[in-house]
Amino acid sequence: MKTVGLIVEYNPLHNGHYYHFQQSKKSSGADAVIAIMSGHFLQRGEPAMVGKWARTEMALRMGVDLVIELPVAYSTQPAEWFAYGAVSALDATGVVDSLCFGSEGGDIASLNAVSAVMHEESAAFHSLLQQELKTGLSYPAAYGKAVATYIPGIDAAELAKPNNTLGLHYLIALRRLQSRIEPLTITRQKAEYNQQDITDAVIASATALRHILFEKKMLEEIASFVPEGTMSVLRHEWEAGRAPVSWEHYAKPLLLQLLHHSPAQLSTFHEVTEGLEYRIKQALPELFGSTDLVEKLVALLKTKRYTRTKLQRMLLRILLNHTKEQLSPSVLAQGVPYLRVLGFSNKGQDLLKKMKTTARVPIITKVASITNPSPLLALDIQATSIYALAYASASKQDFFRDYYEPPVRIER
């Protein structure tokens, strides 16, 4: 069975994702689709607007055959480690033939050429990168400029576009893992990543759709931009009081962490770098009286160097209690230590049977049966409990749902 892999967040799953899904199957000639999907917390340092099981159901209803969770250790990382974790999961299944990702340029040859040079970063490149960072640029912008200097003819602005950046790091990860998976790319259509305005009748970015849901609180207004399966799942989550989830739902537990820890203690958390622990402490007195506490904190901390995404990822690690030691490069470089199954179709069940002999790490379908969980799995379980703090009326099952919830299954 020929299988294509997708790396997704589906926050929420919309018509643009459906187009990518269809084109991925077409360009790869695949019979089955495996999605590596971020859990409750996402790459830009945000909580998902609905939980991982709801988004798994969206994916399965669209036609994905097997959904595997990207551990939270990787799902909220910068591009390099996010990509490495996701690609390592696809590679570890032993059944994925190709990886198809969206990109602004749609040019796999150019990205592949850059990845051929960049998968082994030299001391010379590292020096160039540090020089660009010292000018005050954010890491993505500095990385793009350094690559353009290191490899003549590269367009730094084009490389710095979000999907192109992720695509490059997928290719770098494939090379570092010496994976046999074939990379493919589909050009992003009609709505740019993070585009807030809607310019098409049926395709809008996830950012624009979330803006409607959070600002206007009108679920039906997005109906023409998402598959019916997405609408059905969203309606159910709304009615259950489990959506939409935003950063502000975690303002009080985050504030408790920030007030409780000293600057020295804050500096031990992942992504707290270059004296940000002191900037956080200086900003705290300005927050009281604010209605949107997290938004105000990010605005106070934000500089040209520290982007909103960087700061949100840092605050998320503090909220989740993730330390530098837990998420050190040596830990992350090992790749995913397990494959946590969130859902499957009939065809996905066939893939799982095959993976019993091909997978290079344990396959987990029932967390309650794991007697000695991986440290990264423990972080996923903790993330579920913290995510449930946002629910209108959370139950015991919500806080410990990893132990109670079987994989979502759809017959087709």
N, C-alpha and C positions, 0 to 999 in steps of 0.2 A: 504494500500500500504506500504510494508516494505521498509524502507529508510535508507541508509547508509550515513554518513557524512564524508567529507574529508576536511582537512585544508591545503590550497595550496597557492603558489605564482605563479607558472607557468611562470618562467622568463628565457627562454620561455618554453612552454609546449613541452616535448620531448617524445621519445619512452619509457623511463623509467617511466615517469608519466602515459603513456598509460597502461603499464604493471601493475602498482599499481592500476589504475582505474579498470582494468579487474579483478584482483585478489581480490580487495575490494568487488566488486559485488558478486564474486563467494563465498568468504569465509563468507560473511554476508547473502547471499541468498536474497539480496535486489532487489526490482523492480525499485527503483529510487535512484538517487544520488544528494545530496546537497553539494555544495562546498562553504566553507567560504574562500574567497580569499582576500589577501591583496590588497589595492588600489595602488596608484601611488608610494608609498615608502615602503620599505621592511625591514624585520627583521634584516638584517645585516647592516642596516643604509645606504642603497643605493636606488637611484631611480630605478624603474623598467625600463627595456630597451624599453618596449612599454607600453602604458597606460592601464588603468584598463578595458576599454571597448574592446580593442583589445584582451586582454588576456581572457576576458569573452567569446568572440566569439570562441577563440581556445578551451576553455573548453566545450562549448555547441556543437561544431562540433565533439569533441571527444566522447560525449555521456552524459556529465553531464546534469542534468535536471533543476537545479536551482542554480544560483550563487548569493551569498550574500556577500557584501563587509565587510571586517574586518576594522573597523575605524582606521584611522592613529594614533589615541591615543594608540592603542594596536599593530598595525602592525609593528612598529619599536622599540618594547620593547625587553628587555632581555627575556629569555625563560619563566620565571615564568608568567609575565604579558601578553606576547604574547599568551601563551597557555590558560591562564585564559579567556582572551577576546574572543578567537576563540571558546573555549568550551562553554562559556556562550551564544554565538550566536547560536550554534547548539542546546543547551538545550532550549533556548528561543523559538525556532520554535514550540516545542511541537509535532513534527512529526518524529524526528530522532530516530531510534531504535539502531543504532550502530555507532561507530567512528572507522575508520580504518586508521592507520598511518604507515608510513614506519619506520623501525629501522635497525640498523646494526646487532643486535643480533637475532631479530625475536622471542624473548622469552617474551611473555606477562606475564607469571607467575612470573618471577623474578622481572620485573618492577613493577608489581602489589604489590608484597611483600614489595618493597621499598616504594611505594606510601602509603601503609597502615601505615607505621611508620612516613613518612615525611609530610603527609598532615597537621599535627599539629606540627610545629617546636617548640621544647622546648628551654628553656633558655640554657640548656646544649649544644644543637646542635649549637645554635647561637654563643656561646662562642668558640666552636671548629672552626666554620667558620671564626670568627674574627681572631683567632690565625693563620689560614692558610693564610688569606689575608695579615697579617702583615709580612709574609715571602716574600711577593712580587709576589705571584701567581695571575694570572688573576682570575676573579670571577668564571668562569666555572670550572677551574682546582681546585680552592680552595673548591668549593662546592662539587666536586667529592671526594676529599680527606677527607673532613669533614664527608660526608655520609659514606665513607668506614671505618672511625674510629668509627663513631656512630653505624653503623650496621656491626658487624663482618662478614667477608666472602664476602663482596661486592668488586668487582673489580673496583677500582677508574678509571682506564684507560678506561675500557669498558663503564662505566657510563658516562664518559666525552665526548664520541663520539657524534657528533651533533644531529643525529636523535634519539639516545637513550636518550639524555638529554631532547629533546623536548617531546619525548614519555612519559618520566617519569612525566613531568610537565602537560601533557594532563591528565594523570591518577590522579595526585594530584588535578587538577582542577575539575575533575569529582567528586571526593570525597568531596571537599570543597563545591561544589554546590549541593551535595546530588542528583546527576543526576541519572536517570534510564538508561541512554545510556550505552550500552555494549561496552567495548573497545576491539579492535582487532588490530593485527599488521602483516605486511608483511615484510619479509626480503628484504632489499635493494639489488638490483642485479647489478653486473658487473662494475658499476662505483661508487666510493665513493663520498660522499658529498665533494664538493670543489676540486675534482680531476681535474687537468688541462690537463693531458695527456689522449689520447683516446686509449683504449686497446681492443675495441670491434667494430664489423662492423656496429652495429645498435643502440647501447646504449652508450651514453656519458653523463657526468654530465652537468647540466645547466652552471656551471662555465666554463667548456671546450668549450661549444658552444658560450658563450658570448665572450670568449677570441678570438675565430675565427672571430666573427662578429666585435669586436672592433679593433683588431690588423690587421687582413687581409682585412677587409671590403668586404668580399666575402659571400654574402647571400647564394648562391647556394651550397656552400661547406658544409653546414649543412643539406642538403636535406635528406640524408640517415638516419639521427638521429632523425628526427621529423616527426609527421604525416603530411599528405598533407594539412589538415586544418590549421596547424600552418604555413606552408610555404605560403599558400595563404594569410593569415592575415599579415604576416611579409612583403611580397611583397607590399601589399597595403599600409602599414604604411611607408615603405621606400619611396615609390613613393610620398606619401603625405608630406614627410619631417618631420614625427613625430617619426622617429627611425633611428638608435639606440640612446637612451638617456643614458648619463653617468654623473657621478658626476661633471666632468669638465665643463659641460654646466651651472653649477650653481656657478662657481668660483667667478664671479664678484658680484652677489648679496650676496654670503656668505662673501666675503671680506668686502663689505659695512657694514654688520652687525658687523663683528669683529672689524673693525676700529671705528665704530660709538659708540659702547658701552664701558663703563668703565669696569674694572675688577669686580667691585661690581655689575654692571648691568648684566654682563655675568654670574655671579654666580647664578642669579635667573632663568636661563634656565634649563630645565630638562636635567639630565645626566651631567651637569657641576658640578663635585664633587672634593673634596680634593685638592683644589688649582689649578685645571686645567685652571681656568680663567687667572692665572698669566703665566702659561706655554704658553698659546695661545698668550698673548700679547708679550712675549719675542720672540716668533717664527716669528711674523709678519714681522719684517725687513728682514728676510732671504728669504722671498717669492718673492720679487720683482725681475723680470727678469726670473722667472721660467715659463716654458711653461705649465707644469701640476701642477697648483697651489695647488689644493686640495690634490693630491698625495704627493706633497712635504710637505705640512702642516701635514698630517697624519704621514709621516716618521719622521718629527721633533718632534712630540708629543709622538710617540710610545715608550713604555718601556715594560719590562716583565709584569708589572702590567696592563698597559693599552693596550689592544689588538686593532688591526685595527678595529674590529667590534664595540668595545666600543667607540672608537674615532669617527668613522663614525656616530654612533647613536647620539653622543653628538653634532657634527657639524650639523647634520640634524635638531635637535631640535632648534639650533640657527637659521638656515636658515628659518625654519617654524615658528619661534617665539613662541615656546611652553615652557611655564614656569613650574616650579616645582608645583606651586599652581594649575594650570590647570590639571596637571597629577599626583596629589597626590595619595598615596595609598588608601585614603578614597574614592576618585573619581573612581579609577580603580576597586576597590573591589565591586562596584555596578554592574559590568558587562555591556554588551552593552545595551544602552538605546533605541535602535531601530534596525530594520533589513532593511538595504538598499538593494533593489533588483537591481542587475546589468544586469541580463538576465535570460531567462527561455525557456524551450521547451514546447510542448503541455502537457507532463506529469508534468513539472514544474508548469504550470498554474493550474493543478489540485491540486498540493501540496499547492499552494498559496491560493486556495479556502478553502482548509481544514485548513490552518493556520489562517484564519480569526477568527476561533473559538478556536484554540489551542495556538496561539502565545501569549507570556506573555509581549511583548513589541510592540509598533507600527510597522507596516510594511510600508515601504516607497517605492513607485514606481515612484513618481513624486515629486522631490524636490521643484519645483516651487509652489506646492500647500501647502507647509509647511509655516505657518505664523509666528510661534515662534520656530525656530529650536533649538534642543538640542545643548549645547556648543560643544559637540563632533562632531555633524554634521557640525557645523560651521567650525571646524578645517578641516574636509574633503573637504568642498567647497573651503577653502583657499588653501589647498594642491593642488587641481586641477589647480587653477590659477597659483601657483608657478611652478608646473610641466610644464605648457605650455610655460614657458620661454625658454625651450630647443628646441622648434620647430623652423624649418627654417623660417617659415612665419606664425606666430600665428594670428588667427582671434579673433574677439570678442567672437564668439561661443567657441573657444578653451579655452579662459581664464575663461569663465563662463559656461562650458559645462555641469556641474551638473544640471543647470537650463533648458538646451535645449535638452539633450540626454535622450530619453526614454530607458527603458531596452532593451537589445539586445534580439531578439526573433528568434528562429529557429524552423521551422516546421519539424517534422519527425514522 
